[in-house]
Amino acid sequence: MSEAGKSPSSTGQKFALSELAPRIISALILIGAALAAAWLGGHWFVLFWLAAAAMVLWEWLSLIGASRRRFLCLVVGAAALAIAAPLGGRGAADYGIVAILVAALLLAGLAERGRRWWSVAGLGYASAALLPIVALRGSPVFGLAAVLWVFAVVWGTDILAYFGGRLCGGPKLWPRLSPSKTWSGFAIGVLGGALAGLAVAPAPVNNWSVLVLGLATGATAQAGDLFESALKRYFGVKDTSSLIPGHGGVMDRLDGFIAASLFAVLVGGLRAGFATPAQGLFR
């Protein structure tokens, strides 16, 4: 049958599958790499997330149109992240934050007018992609368990929101920012992510407490997704890059994760102290 003779539904299904296949393959590769780094821990884990944070910073600088000394800005920012990451993993995140603040001042001086504060914000965003998850993994109690829990909540939320929204449809969540997101997808995703987190939480735990925390973390992940959608809409781009087939850029893949891991480390730190934030997640 020619293309003209094909039914719209069959053409649409093929188009959907052609988009879904690279998305699934890329996701499986990234999930495998993230799990391997989490299991190995130590320097391997820090290097994995340092590379991701550096790519986030580069994509942010490209997104905002920072042309003047962009590479130098990246070097300064990446150097600060490389200093801050191991400190955060050893419970000395305050010293790491000092390094980030010094680099932020340098970026404000290096960036062109009109892009200075956007460049500083990019370093803050890249830091949020790195320092919280490193602090969680570096916790002496429940370090690995906390990282796996965040993974489960974010991935569960993302996957079930994607398929739940397409299956159930209904009113849009925020059509001006993200036309494809629905309230049904949001609800299914957040609940599914919370249950996935509960399934991998270390025993024994207070199931209701971990479930409620999972719901809040999943909702925060969705908010992080919407934040990046608003940012891309403001600068008039669809994806932050084309680095990851089916997903766009590293920022596109980590938007919800950045918000969720930051939220998790804040909650855990307030409960058990910022030297051992992972322990606070499962109290």
C-alpha positions as MATLAB code, in Angstrom:
seq = 'MSEAGKSPSSTGQKFALSELAPRIISALILIGAALAAAWLGGHWFVLFWLAAAAMVLWEWLSLIGASRRRFLCLVVGAAALAIAAPLGGRGAADYGIVAILVAALLLAGLAERGRRWWSVAGLGYASAALLPIVALRGSPVFGLAAVLWVFAVVWGTDILAYFGGRLCGGPKLWPRLSPSKTWSGFAIGVLGGALAGLAVAPAPVNNWSVLVLGLATGATAQAGDLFESALKRYFGVKDTSSLIPGHGGVMDRLDGFIAASLFAVLVGGLRAGFATPAQGLFR';
ca = [
       0.000    0.000    0.000;
       1.332    3.437   -0.918;
       1.745    6.198    1.673;
      -1.273    7.936    0.195;
      -3.379    4.787    0.619;
      -2.421    4.190    4.221;
      -4.908    5.036    6.910;
      -4.102    8.021    9.127;
      -4.094    5.746   12.167;
      -1.465    3.384   10.736;
       0.718    6.295    9.654;
       0.357    7.893   13.079;
       1.260    4.623   14.797;
       4.412    4.247   12.696;
       5.352    7.863   13.406;
       4.811    7.323   17.119;
       6.905    4.140   17.108;
       9.697    5.842   15.156;
       9.849    8.498   17.862;
       9.439    6.085   20.782;
      12.159    3.589   19.785;
      15.177    5.934   20.084;
      13.651    7.406   23.254;
      13.474    3.967   24.891;
      16.953    2.901   23.737;
      18.538    6.146   24.953;
      16.693    5.907   28.274;
      17.870    2.324   28.869;
      21.498    3.271   28.173;
      21.320    6.281   30.491;
      19.569    4.303   33.228;
      22.212    1.574   33.019;
      25.055    4.112   33.227;
      23.445    5.952   36.154;
      22.843    2.713   38.075;
      26.400    1.519   37.451;
      27.831    4.821   38.698;
      25.576    4.706   41.772;
      26.637    1.145   42.578;
      30.368    1.931   42.178;
      30.076    5.149   44.196;
      33.181    7.104   45.157;
      35.110    8.899   42.433;
      33.219    7.107   39.652;
      29.929    8.497   40.882;
      31.338   12.013   41.271;
      32.912   11.930   37.790;
      29.686   10.709   36.193;
      27.629   13.541   37.656;
      30.390   16.095   37.176;
      30.339   15.322   33.448;
      26.541   15.638   33.418;
      26.658   18.957   35.291;
      29.308   20.350   32.933;
      27.100   19.454   29.950;
      24.129   21.095   31.686;
      26.166   24.279   32.086;
      27.262   24.212   28.447;
      23.694   23.712   27.239;
      22.477   26.520   29.495;
      25.105   28.926   28.122;
      24.120   27.928   24.579;
      20.422   28.288   25.396;
      20.749   31.868   26.666;
      22.858   32.864   23.673;
      26.047   33.519   25.617;
      28.570   34.022   22.818;
      31.276   36.060   24.479;
      33.895   33.849   26.179;
      31.460   30.948   26.365;
      34.206   28.341   26.520;
      36.058   30.279   29.234;
      32.815   30.529   31.221;
      32.422   26.777   30.899;
      35.978   26.159   32.119;
      35.515   28.427   35.143;
      32.177   26.859   36.010;
      33.358   23.290   35.505;
      36.439   23.934   37.650;
      34.240   25.193   40.489;
      31.985   22.151   40.140;
      35.026   19.848   40.189;
      36.162   21.447   43.449;
      32.704   21.454   45.039;
      31.634   17.893   44.135;
      34.107   15.880   46.242;
      33.635   18.281   49.149;
      29.887   17.710   49.022;
      30.431   13.966   48.994;
      32.453   14.225   52.194;
      29.873   16.248   54.081;
      31.671   19.570   53.500;
      29.220   21.100   51.062;
      29.591   24.543   52.661;
      33.167   24.794   51.358;
      31.988   23.642   47.968;
      29.357   26.362   47.920;
      32.099   28.944   48.532;
      33.875   27.699   45.391;
      30.627   27.997   43.436;
      30.062   31.556   44.695;
      33.578   32.629   43.686;
      33.048   31.151   40.227;
      29.679   32.909   39.999;
      31.390   36.266   40.527;
      33.911   35.431   37.803;
      31.122   34.418   35.412;
      29.305   37.685   36.071;
      32.449   39.493   34.966;
      33.172   37.283   31.962;
      29.677   37.135   30.448;
      28.361   39.801   28.107;
      25.945   42.449   29.272;
      22.398   41.146   29.361;
      23.646   37.601   29.908;
      25.554   38.015   33.178;
      22.878   36.974   35.632;
      21.615   34.315   33.262;
      25.145   32.855   33.222;
      25.320   32.914   37.020;
      21.912   31.212   37.162;
      23.263   28.542   34.811;
      26.068   27.747   37.211;
      23.504   27.492   40.007;
      21.408   25.118   37.923;
      24.422   22.967   37.047;
      25.362   22.903   40.735;
      21.857   21.666   41.548;
      22.414   18.834   39.072;
      25.581   17.771   40.891;
      25.829   18.681   44.562;
      22.539   17.262   45.950;
      22.923   13.813   44.423;
      26.602   13.646   45.420;
      25.675   14.660   48.978;
      23.043   11.914   49.105;
      25.418    9.232   47.789;
      28.152   10.367   50.169;
      25.958    9.960   53.232;
      27.416    7.248   55.505;
      23.942    5.845   56.215;
      21.551    4.923   53.352;
      23.698    6.705   50.737;
      23.125    4.218   47.914;
      19.542    3.556   49.025;
      18.705    7.264   48.853;
      20.083    7.600   45.325;
      18.147    4.536   44.145;
      15.016    5.924   45.801;
      15.342    9.261   43.981;
      15.945    7.394   40.710;
      12.837    5.261   41.254;
      10.615    8.224   42.090;
      11.795   10.378   39.183;
      11.870    7.626   36.573;
       8.545    6.213   37.741;
       6.970    9.657   37.624;
       8.398   10.444   34.199;
       7.488    7.145   32.536;
       3.996    6.790   33.995;
       3.160   10.457   33.382;
       4.163   10.005   29.726;
       2.087    6.885   29.108;
      -0.707    7.708   31.568;
      -1.322   11.072   29.964;
      -1.522    9.565   26.481;
      -3.779    6.758   27.626;
      -6.211    8.824   29.701;
      -5.970   12.262   28.096;
      -8.185   14.941   29.592;
      -7.550   18.563   30.609;
      -4.102   19.992   30.014;
      -1.878   20.675   33.005;
      -0.417   23.944   31.734;
      -0.929   24.196   27.985;
       0.943   27.477   27.581;
       4.159   25.907   28.887;
       3.794   22.237   27.946;
       0.941   21.447   25.528;
       1.309   17.656   25.872;
       1.071   17.383   29.674;
      -2.291   16.524   31.231;
      -3.638   16.464   34.764;
      -4.266   12.736   34.412;
      -0.642   12.126   33.414;
       0.536   14.268   36.307;
      -1.574   12.353   38.848;
      -0.712    8.902   37.475;
       2.967    9.788   37.241;
       3.280   11.217   40.748;
       1.420    8.303   42.343;
       3.368    5.751   40.316;
       6.671    7.405   41.165;
       5.829    7.423   44.889;
       4.944    3.715   44.777;
       8.138    2.930   42.858;
      10.119    4.776   45.513;
       8.355    2.869   48.277;
       9.188   -0.411   46.529;
      12.954    0.251   46.627;
      13.103    1.983   50.040;
      15.274    0.172   52.608;
      13.390   -1.822   55.235;
      12.131   -1.132   57.775;
      10.654    2.287   57.016;
       7.518    4.207   57.865;
       5.596    3.363   54.701;
       3.202    6.300   54.944;
       5.996    8.787   55.538;
       8.032    7.512   52.578;
       4.915    7.414   50.378;
       4.010   11.035   51.196;
       7.612   12.100   50.630;
       7.551   10.267   47.302;
       4.386   12.097   46.258;
       5.989   15.449   47.111;
       9.225   14.529   45.334;
       7.382   13.336   42.221;
       5.365   16.563   42.118;
       8.597   18.530   42.486;
      10.081   16.592   39.567;
       7.102   17.572   37.417;
       7.570   21.194   38.514;
      11.203   20.970   37.425;
      10.051   19.754   34.021;
       7.676   22.694   33.709;
      10.414   25.105   34.780;
      12.635   24.010   31.924;
       9.697   24.152   29.507;
       9.150   27.777   30.546;
      12.858   28.506   30.126;
      12.969   27.014   26.629;
       9.802   28.835   25.635;
      11.300   32.120   26.870;
      14.366   31.642   24.672;
      12.376   30.164   21.775;
      13.954   26.699   21.503;
      12.467   23.203   21.454;
      15.394   21.250   22.935;
      18.527   22.353   24.750;
      20.602   20.238   22.330;
      20.337   17.105   20.199;
      22.859   15.099   22.201;
      20.470   12.346   23.365;
      18.310   10.726   20.639;
      14.626   10.990   21.469;
      15.232   13.233   24.473;
      17.080   16.303   23.222;
      19.798   17.507   25.560;
      21.106   16.607   28.992;
      19.016   19.402   30.510;
      15.936   17.949   28.835;
      16.675   14.582   30.425;
      17.575   15.873   33.896;
      15.094   18.719   34.435;
      12.813   16.779   36.783;
      15.702   14.952   38.413;
      17.499   18.189   39.308;
      14.447   19.556   41.108;
      13.693   16.233   42.829;
      17.225   15.588   44.095;
      17.495   19.147   45.414;
      14.168   18.742   47.210;
      15.236   15.359   48.621;
      18.527   16.647   50.005;
      16.804   19.639   51.598;
      14.204   17.431   53.289;
      16.799   14.868   54.355;
      19.169   17.563   55.573;
      16.502   19.286   57.649;
      15.542   15.954   59.229;
      18.966   14.465   59.955;
      21.540   17.171   59.224;
      23.227   18.029   55.946;
      26.202   15.794   56.711;
      23.893   12.758   56.419;
      20.867   13.864   54.338;
      20.138   10.347   53.047;
      19.340    9.144   56.542;
      16.681   11.831   56.900;
      14.698   10.509   53.938;
      13.812    7.244   55.662;
      13.136    8.356   59.232;
];
